[in-house]
Amino acid sequence: MRNIILALFGFYMILSCTNDDGDNFGLPEGTYRLVERVCFCGPPEEGSTEHWIFDNEANTLTIRIVDGDGELIESRELFYGSKGNNLVIGEGAEFVQKRKGSVLELTYLDDPGIADDEVVVRLVR
């Protein structure tokens, strides 16, 4: 079993290699579903699902929250872009982005002078 896992990992590493020397992930594109939010904020509405829709052509992020019946609860549209390898959302909120397979993790670059402003968002494609 261990040999199979090592072989699959090696195959994945070969396929994930690129010719560029940087860690530039580019901007996210498409629809992601929120799977986890770690923050000092209120919990999401019970039974709701949050979708983040990244549109590279328009540089807009649409966040749609629907209830358990699929009815729209809230919809927001924000500008997004990049600053180096980081993602900038709205009016300057900067996030470090990490990708593992279909999971996109965004970590807010918090202000050390403000307590309890740490935010980590995990989205799945």
C-alpha positions in Angstrom: 0.0 0.0 0.0 2.8 2.3 0.9 4.5 1.8 -2.5 1.2 2.6 -4.3 0.9 5.8 -2.4 4.5 6.8 -3.1 4.1 6.0 -6.8 0.9 8.1 -7.0 2.6 10.9 -5.2 5.6 10.7 -7.5 3.3 10.7 -10.6 1.4 13.8 -9.2 4.7 15.6 -8.6 5.8 15.0 -12.2 2.5 16.2 -13.6 2.5 19.3 -11.4 5.9 20.5 -12.5 6.0 23.6 -14.7 8.7 25.6 -16.5 8.3 28.8 -14.6 10.6 29.6 -11.7 8.1 31.5 -9.6 5.2 30.7 -7.4 2.8 32.9 -9.4 -0.5 31.1 -9.2 -2.4 33.6 -11.3 -5.9 34.7 -10.4 -8.5 32.1 -9.5 -11.2 31.6 -12.2 -14.6 30.0 -12.0 -16.9 28.9 -9.2 -15.8 27.8 -5.8 -17.9 26.7 -2.8 -17.0 27.8 0.8 -16.1 24.8 2.9 -14.5 26.6 5.9 -14.1 30.1 7.3 -11.9 30.5 10.4 -12.4 34.0 11.9 -13.7 35.9 14.9 -17.0 36.5 13.0 -20.5 35.2 13.3 -21.4 31.7 12.0 -23.0 31.4 8.5 -26.8 31.1 8.4 -27.7 27.5 9.1 -28.2 25.4 6.0 -26.8 28.1 3.7 -24.2 27.6 1.0 -21.8 30.3 -0.1 -20.4 30.4 -3.7 -17.5 32.5 -4.8 -17.5 33.2 -8.5 -14.3 34.6 -9.9 -14.6 36.3 -13.4 -11.1 37.2 -14.7 -12.4 39.1 -17.8 -14.4 41.5 -15.6 -12.1 41.3 -12.6 -15.1 40.7 -10.4 -15.8 38.3 -7.6 -19.5 37.6 -7.0 -20.3 36.0 -3.6 -23.7 34.3 -3.7 -25.3 32.9 -0.5 -28.2 30.5 -1.0 -30.4 28.7 1.6 -31.0 25.0 1.8 -33.9 25.3 -0.8 -31.6 27.1 -3.3 -33.2 30.5 -2.7 -30.8 33.5 -3.0 -30.2 35.1 0.5 -27.5 37.5 -0.5 -25.4 38.5 -3.4 -22.3 40.8 -3.5 -20.0 41.8 -6.3 -16.5 43.0 -5.5 -13.4 43.9 -7.6 -10.5 41.5 -7.3 -7.0 41.5 -8.7 -3.4 40.6 -7.9 -0.5 42.2 -6.1 2.4 39.9 -6.7 1.3 36.4 -5.8 -1.4 37.8 -3.4 -5.0 38.3 -4.2 -6.6 41.7 -3.5 -10.4 41.7 -2.9 -12.6 44.8 -2.6 -11.0 47.9 -1.5 -7.5 46.6 -0.7 -8.1 43.5 1.5 -5.0 41.4 0.6 -4.9 37.6 0.9 -2.2 35.1 0.5 -3.5 32.3 -1.8 -2.5 28.6 -1.5 -3.8 25.9 -3.8 -3.9 22.2 -3.1 -5.8 20.3 -5.8 -9.3 21.7 -6.0 -8.9 23.6 -2.7 -8.1 27.3 -2.7 -7.1 28.7 0.7 -7.1 32.5 1.2 -5.4 33.9 4.3 -6.1 37.6 5.1 -2.9 39.7 5.7 -4.0 41.1 9.0 -3.0 44.4 10.6 -0.8 43.5 13.6 -2.3 46.6 15.4 -5.8 45.2 15.3 -6.8 42.3 17.5 -9.0 39.5 16.1 -8.9 40.4 12.4 -7.4 37.1 11.3 -9.4 35.3 8.5 -8.8 32.1 6.7 -11.2 31.0 4.0 -11.1 27.6 2.3 -13.0 27.2 -1.0 -13.4 24.1 -3.1 -13.9 24.0 -6.8 
